[in-house]
């Protein structure tokens, strides 16, 4: 029997960087559904009626991410539907009302419900989608649940959220933060950073909706600040981005953080990207051009 090749291992072997891959959704729905019934695609999950499947599929085609979620905690059960970043959740005993709530949310209308002010941590554990998400995601999810203050954090395991090769993959809402390669051992430090309103730089993928080189530069500046005992994480960047990029091209951006000015150097490099274990098994993939950090150099400090 052939040895299973994990996409996360190959991604690490090839040296593909995590920084620069932030892409959290603006809005999402989370539908409570038992993990054992998850299927791929998610709207084909076991126990779903044809009408609910159609509503889920229509939402996906409309550009809305609808994740199925579950939890391992013994106490209580999850409300049927959650909307993030609004923090609204509600139980639906009538399927027609649930389907209407999904359709309304696609159209920009939030269903009536209760408000949950906690930060939401969504951890992909979707073994049906990718072996690495189960291999890395479930242990990280359990560690987060064990360490979290439940009055401050709402932690769920979820179906595919993207970035399988960077598992364990996490989305934090309402901040729209993306994290990858998160380990169980990092859970306490990760939660502490979020509780203090900080980014957890060690596993941060980058700020959503900005160009990859800016994501890379911001993370590099924040990491420099952390290494040098500076708590501030607001980065001010200067420099021109290229309109196009080519293999071997270099780029330098100027950054200022915590009173120090930095030069952040990077280069463009092509990696053979296999986004999940199925792609690996099929011996498929594609070349992607990524921006890779070279150096962070302080050049001036404010007294």
C-alpha positions in Angstrom: 0.0 0.0 0.0 1.4 3.4 -1.0 2.3 5.8 1.8 -0.1 8.7 2.2 1.6 12.0 1.4 0.2 14.9 3.4 -0.1 18.3 1.7 1.1 20.1 4.8 4.3 18.1 4.9 5.0 18.8 1.2 4.2 22.5 1.7 6.8 22.7 4.5 9.4 20.7 2.5 9.0 23.1 -0.4 9.4 26.1 2.0 6.2 27.8 0.9 5.7 30.7 3.3 2.5 31.2 5.4 2.7 35.0 5.4 0.7 36.7 2.7 -2.3 34.3 2.5 -4.8 36.1 4.7 -8.3 35.8 3.1 -11.1 35.7 5.7 -14.7 36.2 4.5 -16.6 39.4 5.3 -19.7 37.5 6.3 -20.4 33.9 7.0 -23.1 31.6 8.4 -22.4 28.7 10.6 -25.0 25.9 10.6 -24.9 23.4 13.5 -24.6 19.9 12.0 -23.0 16.7 13.6 -19.4 16.2 12.4 -20.1 12.6 11.7 -22.6 13.6 9.0 -20.4 16.1 7.2 -19.8 15.3 3.6 -18.1 17.0 0.6 -19.5 19.2 -0.7 -21.1 20.3 2.6 -24.6 20.7 1.1 -24.5 17.0 0.4 -24.1 16.2 4.1 -26.1 13.3 5.6 -29.5 14.1 7.1 -30.1 17.2 5.0 -33.4 17.5 3.2 -33.4 18.3 -0.6 -34.8 21.8 0.3 -32.0 22.5 2.8 -29.4 21.2 0.4 -30.7 23.5 -2.3 -30.6 26.5 0.0 -27.0 25.7 1.1 -25.9 25.3 -2.6 -27.6 28.5 -3.6 -25.9 30.4 -0.8 -22.5 29.1 -1.9 -23.2 30.0 -5.5 -24.2 33.5 -4.2 -20.7 33.9 -2.7 -21.6 33.3 0.9 -19.6 30.9 3.0 -21.9 28.6 5.0 -19.8 26.4 7.3 -21.1 23.4 9.2 -20.0 23.5 12.8 -20.0 21.1 15.8 -18.2 20.9 19.1 -16.9 18.3 21.5 -17.8 20.0 24.8 -20.2 17.9 26.9 -22.4 20.7 28.1 -25.4 21.9 26.0 -25.7 22.0 22.3 -25.1 24.6 19.6 -27.9 26.9 18.4 -29.0 26.1 14.9 -27.6 29.1 13.0 -24.9 31.7 13.7 -24.2 34.8 11.7 -20.7 36.4 11.8 -19.5 39.0 12.1 -22.9 40.2 13.5 -22.7 37.7 16.4 -26.4 36.8 15.9 -27.5 33.2 16.7 -30.9 31.5 16.9 -32.6 28.1 17.1 -34.8 26.9 14.3 -37.3 24.1 14.8 -39.0 24.8 11.5 -36.9 24.0 8.5 -38.8 26.4 6.3 -37.9 29.2 8.6 -34.2 28.1 8.6 -34.1 28.1 4.9 -35.7 31.5 4.7 -33.1 32.8 7.2 -30.3 31.5 5.0 -31.8 33.1 1.9 -32.3 36.4 3.7 -28.7 36.5 4.9 -27.5 36.0 1.4 -29.6 39.0 0.5 -28.1 41.1 3.3 -30.8 40.7 5.9 -29.9 39.2 9.3 -32.4 36.9 11.0 -33.8 37.7 14.4 -32.0 36.1 17.3 -29.8 36.6 20.3 -26.5 38.4 20.4 -23.2 36.7 21.3 -20.4 39.3 21.9 -17.7 36.7 22.2 -14.9 36.3 19.7 -15.6 33.4 17.4 -12.7 31.0 16.6 -13.5 28.7 13.7 -11.2 25.7 13.4 -11.3 23.4 10.3 -11.4 19.7 11.3 -12.9 18.6 8.0 -11.5 15.1 7.4 -13.9 14.6 4.5 -12.3 17.5 2.7 -8.7 16.9 3.6 -6.7 14.5 5.8 -4.5 17.3 7.1 -7.4 19.2 8.5 -8.2 16.2 10.7 -4.6 15.4 11.4 -3.7 18.9 12.7 -7.0 20.7 13.1 -8.7 18.4 15.7 -5.9 18.4 18.2 -5.6 22.2 17.9 -9.3 22.6 18.3 -9.4 20.4 21.5 -6.4 22.3 22.9 -8.2 25.6 22.3 -11.4 24.4 23.9 -9.4 23.2 27.0 -7.6 26.5 27.4 -10.3 29.0 26.6 -12.3 31.2 28.8 -15.8 30.4 27.5 -17.1 33.8 28.5 -14.7 35.4 26.0 -14.4 32.9 23.2 -16.8 30.8 21.2 -14.8 28.0 19.6 -16.2 25.6 17.0 -14.9 23.0 14.7 -16.0 23.5 11.1 -16.0 22.2 7.6 -13.6 23.4 5.0 -12.5 27.0 5.3 -9.6 27.0 2.9 -5.8 26.7 3.2 -5.6 23.0 3.8 -1.9 22.9 3.1 -1.5 25.3 6.0 -3.5 23.2 8.5 -4.4 23.7 11.3 -6.5 26.5 9.6 -8.3 29.0 11.8 -10.5 32.0 11.2 -11.2 34.5 14.0 -14.3 36.7 13.7 -15.4 39.5 13.8 -11.7 40.5 13.3 -11.5 38.6 10.0 -8.1 37.2 11.0 -6.7 34.1 9.3 -4.2 31.8 11.0 -2.4 28.7 9.8 0.0 26.0 10.9 -1.5 26.5 14.4 -0.4 23.7 16.8 -2.1 22.5 20.0 0.9 23.7 22.0 0.4 27.3 20.7 -3.2 27.4 22.0 -2.6 29.3 25.3 -0.4 32.0 23.7 -2.8 32.4 20.8 -5.8 32.9 23.2 -3.8 35.3 25.3 -2.9 37.4 22.3 -6.6 37.6 21.2 -7.7 38.4 24.7 -5.3 41.4 24.7 -6.5 42.6 21.3 -3.3 41.5 19.6 -2.5 39.5 16.5 -0.8 36.2 17.2 2.1 36.8 14.9 3.6 33.3 15.0 0.7 31.8 13.0 -0.8 34.9 11.3 -1.4 34.6 7.6 -1.9 38.3 6.9 -4.5 41.1 6.8 -7.4 40.3 4.6 -8.1 42.4 1.4 -4.6 43.8 0.9 -1.9 42.8 -1.5 0.4 39.9 -0.6 3.6 42.0 -0.3 1.9 44.3 2.2 0.7 41.3 4.2 4.3 40.0 4.3 5.8 43.3 5.3 3.2 43.9 8.1 3.8 40.5 9.6 7.6 40.9 9.4 7.4 44.3 11.2 5.1 42.9 13.9 7.4 39.9 14.4 10.4 42.3 14.7 8.5 44.3 17.3 7.7 41.1 19.3 11.3 40.0 19.2 12.4 43.3 20.5 9.9 43.6 23.3 7.7 46.3 21.7 4.0 45.7 22.1 2.7 48.1 19.4 1.4 46.4 16.3 0.2 49.2 14.1 2.5 49.2 11.1 2.9 52.2 8.8 4.2 51.2 5.3 5.8 53.2 2.5 6.9 52.2 -0.9 5.6 51.4 -4.4 4.2 47.9 -5.3 5.0 46.5 -8.7 2.2 46.2 -11.1 3.3 42.7 -12.0 5.8 40.2 -10.5 8.2 37.7 -11.9 10.5 35.0 -10.6 13.5 36.4 -8.8 12.1 40.0 -8.6 13.0 41.9 -5.5 11.0 44.4 -3.5 11.9 46.6 -0.5 9.2 48.4 1.6 9.8 50.9 4.4 7.9 50.3 7.6 7.6 52.2 10.9 6.4 50.4 14.1 6.9 51.3 17.7 9.0 54.3 16.9 11.5 52.4 14.7 11.9 52.5 11.0 12.6 49.3 9.1 13.5 48.3 5.6 11.7 45.0 4.7 13.2 43.1 1.8 11.5 40.3 -0.1 11.7 38.4 -3.4 9.2 36.6 -5.6 9.6 32.9 -5.9 7.6 30.2 -7.6 6.3 27.2 -5.6 4.6 24.0 -6.8 1.3 24.3 -4.9 -0.8 21.3 -4.0 -3.7 22.7 -2.1 -4.9 19.5 -0.4 -4.1 15.9 0.0 -6.5 14.8 -2.8 -4.5 17.0 -5.3 -1.3 15.3 -4.0 -2.8 11.8 -4.5 -3.8 12.7 -8.0 -0.3 14.0 -8.7 -1.7 17.4 -9.7 -0.9 20.9 -8.7 0.1 24.3 -10.1 2.9 26.8 -9.9 2.2 29.9 -7.8 4.3 33.0 -7.4 4.7 34.0 -3.8 6.5 36.9 -2.1 9.1 35.6 0.4 10.7 37.6 3.2 14.5 38.1 3.0 15.4 40.6 5.7 14.2 43.2 8.2 16.7 46.0 8.8 16.3 48.8 11.3 17.7 52.0 9.9 16.5 54.8 12.2 15.0 55.0 15.7 13.0 57.7 17.4 14.6 58.7 20.7 
